[in-house]
Amino acid sequence: MKPIQQASSLPEPEKRAENFWGLWSVALCALPLISFGLSLISWLSNGVDLPNYDDWRFLDNENLGKFSLSRFLTIGGGTLAPVGYFLDDVAQKFLHGNSVAYQVLSYLVVMGSLLSLQWVILRRVLRDFVLCAACFSLTLFMLQPGSYWGSQNLAYHQALPLVFILGIIRLMLADSLLDRYRQPLVFILGLLAGIAYISGAFAILATGIFFLCFSWALLHKSNKAGVSLRRAGAILTLIGLITAFEHCYWALIPRNGVDPHPVPKAWPYEPDFWWYLLGKLGRALLLPGGSPGFSLALSLFVGCAIVLSMCWGVWHLMRSDQVDQPSIHLMSVIGPLFFGVSVYLLMVAVGRTHWRPAEIQLPLEIFGFGMQRFHYFWVTLWWPWCAGVACFLILRSRPMSMTWLRRISLPLATLFVVYAIHAGALEHDRYFRDVTGSQLALRECLIKRLQEGRPLQCPQVDFLPDLSRSYAYARGIQASFVRSVPILPTPDESTLAPSWYKFSRDKALVQASWRNATSQRGEQDFETIHGQNPQLWLHMPAVLPMTTCRVLEIAVQMQSRQDDVVRVYSPIGPEDEFQMARSLALPVHALQDEKFETLNFILESSVGFGHRVRIDLAAASPSIRLKDVDLRCKLKVLP
C-alpha cells in the first residue's frame, strides 16, 4: 500500500509526515520520467533526418528495406542483428527511414520498456513504494545524454537484449504463472535476446548458467522454487550456446582470408583491458572526465565493491539452511543482471580496447577513452539494484528498521540525483545540438558535391570513400532524407558540374540528327529550327560512361514564340525504345527578341542510361531557336 494511502488512518502530525515522504517519493519517481520527456523534446527540436555514420553502410550494401534472409544475416560491427535489421526494414517501409521519427519510436518503446520493467521488478522485490521510488530514481543515470539515441538509427539494437532479459526476469518473479505458460515465454524472449546481438547471446548464456547453478543450490536445500529455475536455466543455456556459436561463426571467424573484425583483441591479462573497462564503469557513474585520476580510483572502488558483494551473496546463499521466497526473487534479479552485464563489459573490452588512436597509451588516457561512446549503457542497469540490495539486506538484518530506512533512503537518493543532474544527466539539448552540428555539415557536403557532380566524399563518413551508391539507393527506395538533400538544376553558365556533352561545343564529335524539322545556322550563336513537332536525336560517344550515371541532367536553352511543352527521352539500354514512361516534360514559355529560356530536365535511373537521347521541342511553334543543349551527370555510381 502506498504511504499516502496509509496516512489516512494515522494521527494528524504523523499523517502530515507520511504525506510529505509520499510526495517526496513521487517527485523522485517523476525525475526519470521528466528526463525521458526532455530527451524526446530535445531530439524533436534538434534532430536531423539524415543517416549517421554506420547507417550509410546498409545503404551502400543496397539491401535496406528488402526483408530478405541475406539482409538479416548481414554482418555489422562484428555481430549479427536480425531483430534490429527487421525493425529497420519496417521503419523504412512505413516511415521511409525518417531518422527523427524512427528514433522517437525506438526510444519510446525500448527505453520506455526498460523503465517500466525496472519499476515493476523493483515493486515485486522491495514492495515498499518509498524504497522503490528511491531506487528507481537512479535510472536517471541510464537516461543520461550520449546513449544509443541521437546518432545512428541502428545503435539501439544493442539495447534490445536488455529488454528481453528484464522480461525473462519478470516472468521468473511471477509465482502465480504456471510453468507450462512461463517456459514457452522464456524460450521466446531468450531466443530474441540471443539473436538480437552477440552481447545478447552471451548474456543469455550467462543467465542460463546462473539459473542452473541457483536452482541446484535451491534443490539441494529441498526448495521447490528451484524446479522452475532449472527448466528456465536449461532453456536459456541451450539458446545461449546455439546463438553464441551462430554469432561467432558468422561474424568473427575469418573467411577467405578476410577477418570480419580485424582489430586486435585485448585480453584480461593486459592492463589496458582493465583501464578501458573501468572507463565504461566511470561513464555509467557520470564521473568527471576532467579528473581522470579521481574517476579511475572511484570506478575501481565501485567495481570491486560490486564484485565482492555478489561473491558474498552467493556464499551466504550456499551456507544458509533455508532460503525464503523474497531472497529467491532478489537473487533471480541480481544474478542475471550481474553476470549478463559483466559478460557484456568483458566482451566490449576484448573487442574495443585496442580500437583507439595510437597516441593513447597511458592508463589514464585509456581510461578516458573508455568513457566515450555508448557502451556504458548496460552498466547503468546495476545502479537501482545496488540500492535495492542494500535496502533488502538492511531490512533482513534489522526488520524493525523500515521507518528510518525509508526516511534515510530518500535524502540519499536525492543526493545521487542532484549529483547526476550536476554532472549533466539532463543536458539532452546540448548533446543533440552537438550531434546536429555534425549532421548539418554532412548535409551541406552532400548538397555541394551533388551540385558539382563530384563523388560524394565527406569527412563525416570516413569509412566509405564515396557515398554516391548509398545516395542513389536511398533515392531508389524513397528514403525521406533525400528531400532535404536534393539534386538541383545547374545554374546557367555554371562551371560547377562538368558537361559531358554540349551541343554548341561538340558538333564535330556528336552528329545531331533532326526529324520533322530543318536546322539553319545564322551569324548568331543559335540555330533556327523550322518544322512541326521537331525532334533532335543525339547518339553519345561510347567513351561516355552513361551506364554509371544514376541522375542525368539535360539543360535545353531555347526560345519559342508560343507557350508549349518540351519533352526529353533517355532510354536505359541501347536497344530500348523511346517510351513515354522514361521521359520528362517541362513547359516552355513564349519569348521574343533575344531572350532565351533554360529548361533543366533531371532524369533518374537505378541502372544507368543508354547512349541515345531524344528531345521533342515545342510542337505548336513553327519556328524555334535553339541555343544549346548541355548534358551533365549529377550522380555517378561506379560498378
N, C-alpha and C positions, 0 to 999 in steps of 0.2 A: 504493500500500500504506500502511496506517495506521502511525503511528510506533510504536504498541505492538506491532504485528506485526514491524516491522523490528528491534525491540530484541532479539529472541531470538538474533540472530547477532552481537551486539556484546559486547565485554568487559564485565565486571560493573559498573564505575563508569559507563561510557557507557550501559549498559543501564538503570541506575537513573535517569540523567539523561533518557534518552528516555522512560522511563515517566512521569517527572514532567511533562515537557512534554506528553505524550499525555493524562494525566489533567487537566491544566490546560485543554487544548483541549476535552476532553469537558465540563468544567464550564462553559466559555464557551458551548458549544453548548446546554447544558441551560438556561441562563438565559432565553432567549426562550421556551422550552417551559414553564418554570416560570411566567413571566408570562402565557402563554397559558392555563395551567390556573387561575391565580389569578383571572384575569378572568372565566372561566366560573363559578368557585365564587362569586365576589362577586356576579355577576349573579343566579345562582340563589338566593343568600341575600337579596338586596335588591330584586330585580325585582318590579314590579307589573304584573299583567295588565290593562292599560288602554291604549287608543290614546293616542299622544303627539303633540300639535300637528298636523303635516301629515297624520298618519294619519286624522284626523277628516274631512279634505277628501274622501276617497274614500267614506267612509260617507255624507257629505252628498250626494255625487253619486249615491248609490244604485246603484252598479254593481260594488262589490267582490264577487268570487266568481262573476261571471257568465260568464267565459271568452268574452266577445264581442269582435268586432273594434272596436266603438266604445269598449269598455273599454280595449283595448290601445292605442288611438290617443288616449287621454286625455292632455291636456297638463298637466303639473305642474312648477312650478319652472323654466319656460322650456325644457322638453325633453320629448321622448317617451321612454318607458322600457318598451317592451312586454315585454322579457325579465323585468324585475323585476315588472311587473304580473301576468304569467303565474305567477310564483313566489308572489306574494301570494295569487292566487286558489287555487293549490294548497294553500297554508298555511291558507286559510280553509276549504277543503273537508275537509282531513284533520286540522287542528289547531284548527278553529273560530276561527282568528285569534289563538290564545293568544300574547300578546306575549313572555312568558318563554320558552316552548318554541320559538317561531319564531326569536327572536334567538339562542338557543343553537345551533340547527341552522345558521342562516346564518353564524354566527361560526365554527363548526366547519368548514363547507365552504369559505367564502370565505377567511377568514384562514388556515385550515389549508392551503388550496391555495397561497396566496401564500408562506407559509413554506416549504412543500415545494418549490415551483418555484424559489425563491431558492436553497435549498440545492443542488438538483440542477444548476442552471445554474452556480453557483459551482464545484461539483466538476468540471463539464465544462470550465470555462475555466482554473481555477487548479490543479486536480489534487491539490495537496498538502493533506492533511487539516488540518494545523495552520493553514495560511494561510486555508483555507476556514472553519475554526472562528472565527478572529479576525474575519473579515469578517462571518460570519453573526451573530455576537453583536450587531452593530449593528442588526439587525432589532428589537432592543428598543425603538428609537425608534418603529418602526411600531406596536408593541403598546401604546404609552402610552395612559392613560385619555383619554376625550373624543373617541374616533374615531367611526366610523359606528354603533357599537353602544352601547346603553344608553338611547337616547331614542326616535326614530321607528323603527318597524319597517322602513320603506322606505328609510332612509338608506343602507343597504348597497348599494343599486342603483348608487351612484356608484363602488363598488369593483369591480363586475363586469367592466368593460373591462380592468382591470389583470390579472385572472386570464387573460383571453383573450389579451392582448398577451404576457404571460410564456409562455403556452402556445405562441404563434407563435414566440417566440424559441427555446424549447426544440426545436421542430421544425426550425428552421434550423440548430441545432447538431448534429442527428442525421445525421452524414455517411453512415452506412450505409443510411439510409432513401431509397428510390428516389423520384424526383420525381413519378412517377405516383401515389404514395400521399401524399407530402408536400403537394403543391399543393392537392388537394381538402380536406385538413385545414386548411391555411392559409386557404382560402376560407371554410370553415365558421366557424372561430374569428374571422376578420376580420369576417364578417357579424354574428356575435353581438356582438362588441365595438362595431361600428358602430351597430347598432340599440339596444344596451343603454342608451346615454345619449349626449347631444350631445357630451360630452367624449370619449367613446369614438370617435365618428365622426371628429373632428378629429385625435385621437391616431393612429388607424389611417391617416388620410391622411398625417400627418407620417411615420409609419413606412414607408408605401409609397414616398413620395418619397425618403426616406433610402436605402432598399434599391435603388431605381433608380439614384441617384447613386453609391452604393457599388459596385454591380455594373458601372456604366460605368467607374469607375476600375479595377476588377479586370480587366475585359475589355480595357481599354486596355493593361494590363500582361500580357496573354495568360494570365490566370489563369482556369481553367475554373470555379472556385467562383462566379464572377460570373453564370453561366448560371442557376443555381437562385435566386440572389438577385434577378435581373432578373425571372424569372417571378413570384416572390412579390411583388416590388415592384409589378409591373403589376396583379396581382390586388388587392392592398391599396389601391393608389391609386384604382383604379376603384370599389372598395367605399367607400372614404373619400369620394370625390366624390359618389356617389349618396346615401349615408346622411347626409352633412353637409347636402346640399341638402334632403333629406327633413326633417331636424330644423329647419332654418331656415325652410322653407316652412310647416310645420305649427305650429311653436312660437314663432317670432319675428316673422313678418310680420303686421302689423295686419290684422284682418278686420272688416268692417262698422264701421269707425271705432274699433274697440277694440284697443288694444295688449295682447297677452297677457303682455308683460313691460314694464310701464310705467316701471320705474325708469330714470332717465337713465344712459346708458352713460359710462364713463370710457375715455380713450384714452391711448396711451403718451406723447403729448406733454404730458400733465398730470402734474405732480409727485405728486399724490395717488395716481395709479395705481401708482407705484413704491413709495411708502411702504406702501400696502396689500399689494402683492405681497411685499415684504420681510417683512411681518408673518407671512405664511404660511411663509416660509423660517425665520424665527425660531422659530415654534411647532414646526416639524418638528425643529428642533435642541434643543427643550426649553429655550430660553433664558429667563431670568427676566423676567417681566412687570414686576416692581418696579424694574428698572433699564433703562428703555427706551432710553436713550442708548447704553449699552454693547451691548445686544442688537441695536439697529439697526446699529451700526458692525460688529459681528461678522457679522451677516447679510449686509451689503453686501460684506464681505471674502470670505465663503464663496461668495456668488453670483458675484462677479467671478472668483474662482479657478476655479470650475466651468466658467464660460463660456470663459475663456481656455484652460483645459486642453483643452476639447473642440475649440476652434479650432486649438490646436497639434497635437492628434492628427490632425485632418483634413489639416492642412498637411503633417505628417510622412508620412501615408499617400500623399498626392499626389506627394511628391518621392522616395519610395522606389522603387527599381527593382523589387524583388520584395517580395511580402507573403506570409508563410507562413500555415499553417492556424491556429495559435494566435492570431495577430493578427486574422485574419478572424473567428474566434469572438468575440474581445473586442469588436471593432467592431460585430458583429451584435447584441451585448447592449447596449452603452452608447449606440449610436446611437438605437435606438427608445426607450430609457428617457430619454435626454436630451431628444430632440426631442418625444416624446409628453408627458412631464411638463411641459416648458417651454410647450407649446401649452396644456395644461390650466391652468397658472398664469396665462397671459395671458388666457384666457377668463374665469377666475374674477375676475381684477382688472377686466376690462371690465364684467362684469355686476354686481359687488357692491361696488366701491369707494364708490359714492355711496349704497349701501343702508345708511346709518348715521344715527344721531341728528344733528340739526342742530348741536348744540353741539360735536361732534367735528370740529375743523378744523385743528389744528396737526399738523405732521408726526409728532411722537412720539405724539400721540393717535390718529392714523390708523394708525400702525404697531401700537400696542397693540390697536386694534380689529381689525386684520387678524390678530392672533394668536388671535382667538376662533374658535370653531366648528371643524368637522372638515375644512375644505377643504385643510388642510395635508397630508392623508394621503398623497396621491400622491407628494409630495416625499420622504417617508421611504424610498421605494424606491431613492433615489440613494445613501444612506449606505453600505450594504455594497459598492457598486460603486465609490465613491470610494476606499475602502480597497483593493478588488480591483485597480483600475487602478494604484494606487501600487505594490502588490506586483508586479504584472506588469511594470511598467516598470523597477523596480529589478532584477528578475531578468534582464530583457533586456539592460540596460546592464552588469550585473555578474553573469554566470552563476554564479560561484563563491560568491555571497553568500547562498545558500539557508540555511545553518546560522544565521548571525547574523540573517538576516531573520526566520526562524521564531522565534528567541528574543526579538527585539525587538517582533514583532507582537503577541505575547500580552500583555506588560505594557501596551503602548499600547491594545490593545482593552479590557483590564481597566480602564484609567483612564477610557475613554469610558463603559464600562458602569457604573462606580462613579458617575461624574458623572450619568448618566441616572437611576440609582436615587435619587441625592440630589435630583435635580430633579423627582422624582415619577413616574417611569416605572412603578412598581409600586403606586401608590396607587389601585388599582381600587376598593377597598371604599369609600373616601371619596367618589369620584366617583359611584358608583352610589347611595350614600346621599343625596347631594345631589339627584340626579335623582328618586329615590324620594320625597323630601320634596315636590317639586312635584306629582308624580302623586297622592300621598295627598291633598294639598289639593284637587286636581281631583276626585277621587272623593268627598270629603266635600261639595264644592259640588254635584255631580250628585245625590247622595242627598238632600241638604237640599232642593234645588229640586224634585225629584220628589215629595217628601212634601208640599211646599207647593202642588203643582200649578201651578207658575210656569214661564215659559220657562227653558230651560237655558242661562243666560248665565253663563259662568265666565271669569275673567280669564286663566286658564292657556291658553285657546284664544281669543285676542283677534281673530282674523281672521274668525270666524264669530259673528254676533250671537246665534244660538240653536242649540244642539246637539240640539234635540228631534228634528229629522228624522234626524240621524245616529244618535241613540239608538234611535229607532223602527225604523230599517232594521237596526240591529245586533240588535235583538230578533227581527226577522223572519228573519234568516239564522242565528240561534242563535249569535252571537258569544260566546265564552267569558267575556268580561269582564262581561257582563250579570249573571252570577251574583253578582258582588261589588258590583254597583250595582243592587240590586233595587227594585221598586216595592212598598212595604209598605202594609198596610192603615192607614187613618187612625184614630188613637185616638178613643175615644168623646168627644163634646163638643169635639173639636178645632176650632180656628179656622184651622189652617194652610192647608188646601186649601179654597177657596170652594166652596160647594154650588151646583150648577146647579139642583137641584130638591130640595125637602124635602116629604114627604107631609104633615107637620103644619103647614107654613107656606104651601104653595102650592095648597091645595084650591080656592081661587077661580079660579086660573089653569089648573090641570090637573084635569080631571074624572076621577076614578078610576072604573073600571068593574069590578064584581065578577061573576065567573061561578062557578056551582055553589056560591054562598055568599051570605049576607046579612051586612050590617055594622050594628053597633049601637054608637052613641057614648054613653058614660056620662059621669058627672061627672069621672072621672079623665082623665088625658092619654093615653088609649089607646082603641082600638076593639076590640070583641069580634067575632070572625068565627065564624059558625056555618055548617057545611056540610061535605060530603065533597069532598076534593080542591079546596079553594078556590083560585081564580086571580084575581090582581089585574092588570088591564090598564091601562097608562098610555100616553098619547099626548103626547109632549113638544111644547112650542110650537115653531113653525118658526124662531123667532128664536134658539133654541139651536143653536150650530154643531156639531151632532153629527157631521157628516161630517169635521170636522177632528180629532176625538178618536181617538187610537190606543189608549189604555188607559183604560177606563171602570171606575170603582169604584161599586158599588151596595151600600150598607150597609142591612141589614134588622134592625131592633131589634124583637124579638118574644118571646112566651112560649108554649110548647107544653106540654101536660100529659103528652105521651108523646114518647119518642125517635122521631125521624122524619128526613126529608130535605126540604130546601127547594131548589128549582131556579129559576134566573133565565135568561130568554131575552132576547137582544137581537139582532134581525136586522140585517144590514148595510144593506140598502136598504129604501125604503118599501114596495116590492111583495113583498119576500121573506117567505116563510112562516117561522113559528117552527119551527126544526129542532133536534133533539137535539144535532147536531154543533156548533151555535152556542149552546150553553147551558153552564151551570156549576152543579154541585150541591154543597151542603155539608150536613153533618149538624147537626140541632138536638137539644138535649138536654131532657129533661123537667125543668121547673121549677115551683115552687109559689109561693104568696104573691105578693109584689110584685117578684119578681126577673125581669129581662129579659136575654136574650142577644142580642149583636150579631153578625150574620153578615156578613162582608165578602167580596163577590164582585168579583173583578178580571178583567174580560174584555178581550181584545185583538183588534184588527182592523187589518190593514195598510192598509185603505181607509176607515176611519171607520165610524160606526154610523148606523142609521136612527133615526127619532124614536119608535118604538114599543118598549115594554118590557113583558114579561110575567113575573110572579112566581108560581110554584106553591108555595103554602105547605104546611105539613105535612098530608099526606093522611089519616093514620090518626087524628088527634085531631079530635073533633067540635067543639071549641071552642078558638079561638086568640085570643091578644091581640096586636094589632099596635100598637106604639108609634110607629114612624117608619120611613120609607124615605128614604134620603139618596143622591143621585146626584152624583158628582164626576168630573170629567175629570182624570186624573193625568198624561196626556201628550197635549199638543195640538201638531199639526203644521200650520202654515199652508200654503196652496197656493202 
